[in-house]
Amino acid sequence: MKDPLHMKGLTPKKIKTELDNVRSTSAPAFATVYNWMNEFKRGRTFTCDTPRSGCPIEAATPEIIDKVHVLLF
């Protein structure tokens, strides 16, 4: 789903103001709104992270936990 505020042609500053009015303290920072706006302009249709290769999702494996225990105790 595309950002309806972006589809209305609002600027990032105006979108941030709208989000502040609705979400107050839990609204994203202006930099986040600005970055999302750029992503939407490039064709992105949602704000959730897309799956990608790289570091594993979890770093807490039994082997790592054992190594940390050895270092701490």
PyMOL commands that set and color helices and strands:
alter all, ss='L'
color gray80, all
select helices_A, chain A and resi 4-7+12-26+30-41+62-72
alter helices_A, ss='H'
color red, helices_A
deselect
rebuild
show_as cartoon
